[in-house]
């Protein structure tokens, strides 16, 4: 359906904006107006057309918005319903979960509800989370693998490789000047190898703030962590924290299991998390620490800055991601970000599409631009 401009404005502003009914609503748009009224007409909607507590009514409303609006609009309306109409509690019902448009935000909501979710809803919640995670893996895994593997081959070279260690693409490129036209071949006077086969070339520590505001970032970090853990040339750690620290590295083989191990909410103790990560690092100069947090420190801020400085001085490449999501620029502690910047530690938001490029630059030791 494609409503005319006057009808569209009446849908946006509500019937109250046209009290005299100068713009008649075509019959086939009546239900569309009803679902918008139920969500956006404030107190009036709560009294007259609100979703209420009836599961069948909510299921019908969710089905209607998926019928009348495109996917991206459905996602926005569902998020608005969470806060305006208390849809969070209704998501604890399996029949409701099956009708909701699944996306990253919904996964974050389900993670935050996991502690109060009845057993009958957990299996359905897992189905929803699995669906979203598998879609993200399909979309994001290959770009990250290619970026990281390419960066590793450029960052670590072996000038005297064994046969099975030869990087043939790099070797041919390095010896093009020795091309023999008569024999139609390249004479490889210099071999280029991948180097240090059999052990991780780099260690990557994903240290993720699991406070409620970081939900989308946690979801994407879990997916990216699983992809990185699948690369033999990289040793990956996944650490989540609030006022306590939990090492989820053993769950990286399945990001769905990993996300079920996350408990969103609570305070934030970045210093405690950095202290724990410092103990994991055995090769500082070959380690990249990606700290995903909005930098609102609830612990010891002074010690946190000192800890970050010590890690940086030891050779650890530290990157602070204020958000790993498509949600735009987040709220963050600018004062702490400035103190970290003075140490040479950049802080910026990053979209999932840009994360592979960021990791490639970090592996090669290139300068990361602050956005």
C-alpha positions as CSV (number, residue, x, y, z in Angstrom):
1,X,0.0,0.0,0.0
2,X,1.2,3.5,-0.8
3,X,-1.0,6.1,0.8
4,X,-1.4,9.6,-0.7
5,X,0.4,12.5,0.9
6,X,-2.6,13.8,2.9
7,X,-3.5,10.3,4.1
8,X,0.2,9.7,5.0
9,X,0.2,12.9,7.1
10,X,-3.0,11.9,8.8
11,X,-1.5,8.5,9.7
12,X,1.6,10.2,11.1
13,X,-0.2,12.9,13.1
14,X,-3.2,10.9,14.2
15,X,-6.9,11.4,13.7
16,X,-6.9,14.3,16.2
17,X,-4.9,16.4,13.7
18,X,-8.0,16.2,11.4
19,X,-10.9,16.6,13.8
20,X,-13.3,17.7,11.0
21,X,-12.3,14.6,9.0
22,X,-11.4,16.7,6.0
23,X,-9.1,13.9,4.8
24,X,-11.2,10.8,4.8
25,X,-9.4,7.6,5.6
26,X,-9.8,5.0,2.9
27,X,-11.3,1.8,4.4
28,X,-8.2,-0.3,3.6
29,X,-6.1,2.0,5.7
30,X,-8.3,1.8,8.8
31,X,-6.4,-1.1,10.4
32,X,-3.1,0.7,9.7
33,X,-4.4,3.7,11.6
34,X,-5.5,1.5,14.4
35,X,-2.0,-0.1,15.0
36,X,-0.4,3.3,14.9
37,X,-3.0,4.7,17.4
38,X,-2.4,1.7,19.7
39,X,1.3,2.6,20.0
40,X,1.6,6.3,19.6
41,X,-1.5,8.0,20.9
42,X,-0.2,8.2,24.5
43,X,-2.6,8.0,27.4
44,X,-5.5,7.9,25.0
45,X,-4.1,4.7,23.4
46,X,-3.6,3.1,26.8
47,X,-7.3,3.7,27.7
48,X,-8.9,3.0,24.3
49,X,-6.7,1.0,22.0
50,X,-3.6,0.0,23.9
51,X,-2.2,-3.5,23.6
52,X,-3.1,-4.3,27.2
53,X,-2.1,-7.6,28.7
54,X,-3.9,-9.9,26.3
55,X,-1.5,-12.2,24.5
56,X,-3.9,-12.8,21.5
57,X,-4.3,-9.0,21.1
58,X,-0.5,-8.5,21.1
59,X,0.0,-11.3,18.6
60,X,-2.6,-9.7,16.3
61,X,-0.9,-6.3,16.7
62,X,2.5,-7.7,15.9
63,X,1.2,-9.5,12.9
64,X,-0.5,-6.3,11.6
65,X,2.6,-4.2,11.8
66,X,4.5,-6.8,9.8
67,X,1.7,-6.8,7.2
68,X,1.4,-3.0,6.8
69,X,5.0,-1.8,7.3
70,X,8.5,-2.6,5.9
71,X,10.9,-4.6,8.0
72,X,13.0,-1.6,9.1
73,X,9.9,0.2,10.3
74,X,8.6,-2.9,12.1
75,X,11.9,-3.0,14.1
76,X,11.5,0.6,15.2
77,X,7.8,0.1,16.2
78,X,8.7,-3.0,18.2
79,X,11.4,-1.1,20.1
80,X,8.9,1.7,20.8
81,X,6.4,-0.8,22.1
82,X,9.0,-2.1,24.5
83,X,9.2,1.2,26.4
84,X,5.8,2.7,25.7
85,X,3.5,-0.3,26.2
86,X,5.5,-2.6,28.4
87,X,5.9,-5.3,25.7
88,X,9.0,-6.6,27.5
89,X,6.9,-8.6,30.0
90,X,4.8,-10.1,27.2
91,X,7.9,-11.3,25.4
92,X,8.2,-13.9,28.1
93,X,5.3,-15.8,26.4
94,X,6.4,-18.2,23.7
95,X,3.4,-17.4,21.5
96,X,4.4,-13.7,21.4
97,X,8.1,-14.5,20.7
98,X,7.1,-16.4,17.6
99,X,5.4,-13.4,16.1
100,X,8.0,-10.8,16.8
101,X,10.3,-9.5,14.0
102,X,13.7,-10.9,15.1
103,X,16.7,-8.5,15.0
104,X,19.7,-7.5,17.1
105,X,17.7,-5.3,19.4
106,X,15.2,-8.1,20.2
107,X,18.2,-10.4,21.0
108,X,19.4,-7.8,23.4
109,X,16.0,-7.6,25.0
110,X,15.8,-11.3,25.4
111,X,19.2,-11.4,27.0
112,X,18.2,-8.8,29.5
113,X,15.1,-10.8,30.4
114,X,16.9,-14.2,30.6
115,X,17.0,-14.1,34.5
116,X,13.2,-13.7,34.8
117,X,12.1,-15.7,31.7
118,X,9.9,-18.7,32.5
119,X,11.3,-22.1,31.5
120,X,8.5,-22.5,28.8
121,X,9.8,-19.4,27.0
122,X,13.5,-20.1,27.1
123,X,13.4,-22.7,24.2
124,X,11.6,-20.2,22.0
125,X,13.9,-17.4,23.0
126,X,16.8,-19.6,22.0
127,X,15.2,-20.2,18.6
128,X,14.9,-16.5,18.0
129,X,18.5,-15.8,19.1
130,X,19.8,-18.6,17.0
131,X,18.0,-17.3,13.9
132,X,19.4,-13.8,14.3
133,X,23.0,-15.0,15.1
134,X,23.1,-17.3,12.1
135,X,22.0,-14.5,9.8
136,X,24.7,-12.2,11.3
137,X,27.3,-15.0,10.9
138,X,26.3,-15.5,7.2
139,X,26.6,-11.7,6.6
140,X,29.7,-10.8,8.6
141,X,32.0,-13.9,8.9
142,X,33.6,-13.9,5.4
143,X,34.6,-10.2,5.4
144,X,36.2,-10.6,8.8
145,X,38.0,-13.8,7.9
146,X,39.4,-12.3,4.7
147,X,40.5,-9.1,6.4
148,X,42.2,-10.8,9.3
149,X,43.9,-13.5,7.2
150,X,45.2,-10.9,4.7
151,X,46.4,-8.7,7.5
152,X,48.3,-11.5,9.1
153,X,50.0,-12.6,5.9
154,X,51.2,-9.0,5.4
155,X,52.2,-8.4,9.1
156,X,54.2,-11.6,9.6
157,X,56.6,-12.8,6.9
158,X,59.0,-15.7,6.9
159,X,62.0,-15.1,4.6
160,X,63.1,-18.8,4.8
161,X,59.9,-20.8,4.6
162,X,59.5,-24.5,4.2
163,X,57.6,-25.6,1.2
164,X,54.2,-25.8,3.0
165,X,54.8,-22.4,4.6
166,X,55.2,-20.5,1.2
167,X,52.7,-17.8,0.5
168,X,52.6,-18.3,-3.2
169,X,50.6,-15.1,-4.0
170,X,53.1,-12.9,-2.1
171,X,56.1,-14.8,-3.5
172,X,55.0,-14.4,-7.2
173,X,54.3,-10.7,-6.6
174,X,57.7,-10.2,-5.0
175,X,59.4,-11.8,-8.0
176,X,57.6,-10.4,-10.9
177,X,60.7,-8.5,-12.0
178,X,62.4,-11.9,-12.5
179,X,59.8,-13.0,-15.1
180,X,61.4,-15.0,-17.9
181,X,59.5,-14.4,-21.1
182,X,61.3,-17.2,-23.0
183,X,60.1,-19.7,-20.4
184,X,56.9,-18.0,-19.5
185,X,57.6,-18.3,-15.8
186,X,58.7,-16.4,-12.8
187,X,62.0,-17.3,-11.2
188,X,61.4,-17.1,-7.4
189,X,64.7,-15.7,-6.2
190,X,63.0,-14.7,-2.9
191,X,60.5,-16.8,-1.1
192,X,57.8,-15.3,1.1
193,X,56.2,-17.4,3.8
194,X,53.4,-17.0,6.3
195,X,55.8,-17.6,9.2
196,X,55.4,-19.3,12.6
197,X,53.0,-22.0,11.4
198,X,51.5,-24.1,14.2
199,X,51.1,-21.3,16.7
200,X,48.9,-18.2,16.9
201,X,50.5,-15.2,15.2
202,X,48.3,-12.8,17.2
203,X,46.2,-12.8,20.3
204,X,43.0,-10.9,20.4
205,X,41.1,-10.1,23.6
206,X,37.6,-8.9,23.3
207,X,36.7,-7.3,26.6
208,X,33.0,-6.4,26.5
209,X,30.9,-4.2,28.9
210,X,27.7,-6.1,29.5
211,X,25.7,-3.3,31.1
212,X,22.2,-2.9,29.6
213,X,23.1,0.0,27.3
214,X,25.7,-2.1,25.5
215,X,23.3,-4.9,24.4
216,X,23.7,-4.6,20.6
217,X,27.5,-4.3,21.0
218,X,27.5,-7.6,23.1
219,X,25.6,-9.4,20.3
220,X,27.9,-8.3,17.6
221,X,31.0,-8.9,19.7
222,X,29.8,-12.5,20.3
223,X,29.4,-13.2,16.6
224,X,32.8,-11.6,15.7
225,X,34.5,-13.4,18.6
226,X,33.2,-16.8,17.3
227,X,34.6,-16.0,13.8
228,X,38.0,-15.0,15.2
229,X,38.1,-18.1,17.3
230,X,37.7,-20.2,14.2
231,X,41.0,-18.9,12.8
232,X,44.0,-21.0,13.8
233,X,46.4,-18.1,13.3
234,X,44.6,-16.1,16.0
235,X,44.1,-16.9,19.7
236,X,40.9,-15.3,20.9
237,X,39.7,-14.5,24.4
238,X,36.1,-13.3,25.1
239,X,35.7,-11.5,28.5
240,X,32.5,-9.8,29.6
241,X,32.1,-7.7,32.7
242,X,29.9,-5.5,34.8
243,X,31.0,-5.3,38.5
244,X,32.3,-8.9,38.0
245,X,34.3,-10.5,35.2
246,X,33.3,-13.7,33.3
247,X,35.6,-15.4,30.8
248,X,33.4,-16.9,28.0
249,X,36.2,-18.0,25.7
250,X,35.3,-21.6,26.0
251,X,31.8,-20.8,24.5
252,X,33.2,-19.1,21.4
253,X,32.6,-22.3,19.4
254,X,28.9,-21.3,19.5
255,X,27.9,-17.7,19.8
256,X,24.4,-18.7,20.8
257,X,25.7,-20.5,23.9
258,X,27.9,-17.5,24.5
259,X,25.1,-15.0,24.4
260,X,23.0,-17.1,26.8
261,X,26.0,-16.8,29.2
262,X,25.8,-13.0,29.2
263,X,23.8,-11.3,32.0
264,X,23.0,-7.8,30.8
265,X,22.6,-5.1,33.4
266,X,24.4,-4.1,36.5
267,X,27.2,-1.6,37.1
268,X,30.6,-1.2,35.4
269,X,34.1,-1.9,36.7
270,X,36.4,-1.4,33.8
271,X,39.5,-1.4,36.0
272,X,38.6,-4.9,37.3
273,X,38.1,-6.1,33.7
274,X,41.5,-4.7,32.6
275,X,43.2,-6.3,35.6
276,X,41.7,-9.7,34.6
277,X,42.7,-9.2,30.9
278,X,46.2,-8.3,31.9
279,X,46.6,-11.8,33.4
280,X,45.5,-13.4,30.2
281,X,48.1,-11.7,28.0
282,X,51.3,-13.7,27.6
283,X,52.7,-11.9,24.5
284,X,52.0,-8.2,24.9
285,X,53.5,-7.0,21.6
286,X,51.5,-9.6,19.7
287,X,48.2,-8.8,21.5
288,X,45.3,-6.6,20.5
289,X,42.9,-5.7,23.3
290,X,39.5,-4.5,22.1
291,X,37.7,-2.8,25.0
292,X,34.0,-2.3,24.2
293,X,32.5,0.1,26.7
294,X,31.0,3.6,27.0
295,X,33.8,4.4,29.5
296,X,31.4,5.3,32.3
297,X,33.6,3.8,35.1
298,X,31.9,2.8,38.3
299,X,35.0,1.4,39.8
300,X,38.4,3.1,40.4
301,X,38.9,5.4,37.5
302,X,42.4,6.5,38.4
303,X,43.5,2.9,38.6
304,X,41.8,2.1,35.4
305,X,43.8,4.8,33.6
306,X,47.0,3.5,35.2
307,X,46.2,0.0,34.1
308,X,45.5,1.0,30.6
309,X,48.8,2.9,30.5
310,X,50.7,-0.1,31.8
311,X,49.2,-2.4,29.1
312,X,50.0,0.2,26.4
313,X,53.6,0.6,27.7
314,X,54.1,-3.2,27.6
315,X,53.3,-3.2,23.9
316,X,49.6,-4.2,23.9
317,X,47.6,-2.6,21.1
318,X,44.5,-1.3,22.8
319,X,41.5,-0.1,21.0
320,X,38.4,1.3,22.7
321,X,35.1,0.8,20.9
322,X,32.4,3.0,22.5
323,X,29.9,1.0,20.5
324,X,29.9,-1.9,18.1
325,X,26.5,-1.4,16.4
326,X,24.6,0.5,13.8
327,X,22.8,2.6,16.4
328,X,24.9,5.8,15.8
329,X,27.1,7.8,18.1
330,X,26.6,6.6,21.7
331,X,26.7,8.5,25.0
332,X,30.1,8.1,26.6
333,X,32.5,9.6,29.1
334,X,34.4,12.1,27.0
335,X,36.8,13.0,29.8
336,X,38.0,9.4,30.2
337,X,38.2,9.1,26.4
338,X,40.5,12.2,26.3
339,X,42.7,10.7,29.0
340,X,43.1,7.5,27.1
341,X,43.8,9.4,23.8
342,X,46.7,11.2,25.6
343,X,48.1,7.7,26.1
344,X,47.8,6.9,22.4
345,X,44.7,4.7,22.9
346,X,41.9,5.7,20.4
347,X,38.3,5.6,21.3
348,X,35.5,5.6,18.7
349,X,32.3,4.0,17.7
350,X,32.4,1.3,15.0
351,X,29.7,-0.2,12.8
352,X,29.8,-4.0,12.3
353,X,30.6,-3.4,8.6
354,X,33.7,-1.5,9.6
355,X,35.0,-4.0,12.2
356,X,36.9,-6.2,9.7
357,X,38.8,-3.2,8.4
358,X,39.6,-2.1,12.0
359,X,41.0,-5.5,13.0
360,X,43.1,-5.7,9.8
361,X,44.7,-2.3,10.6
362,X,45.2,-3.2,14.2
363,X,47.0,-6.5,13.3
364,X,49.3,-4.6,10.9
365,X,50.0,-1.9,13.5
366,X,48.5,0.8,11.3
367,X,47.1,4.0,12.8
368,X,43.4,3.9,13.6
369,X,41.5,7.0,12.7
370,X,39.2,8.3,15.4
371,X,35.7,8.9,14.0
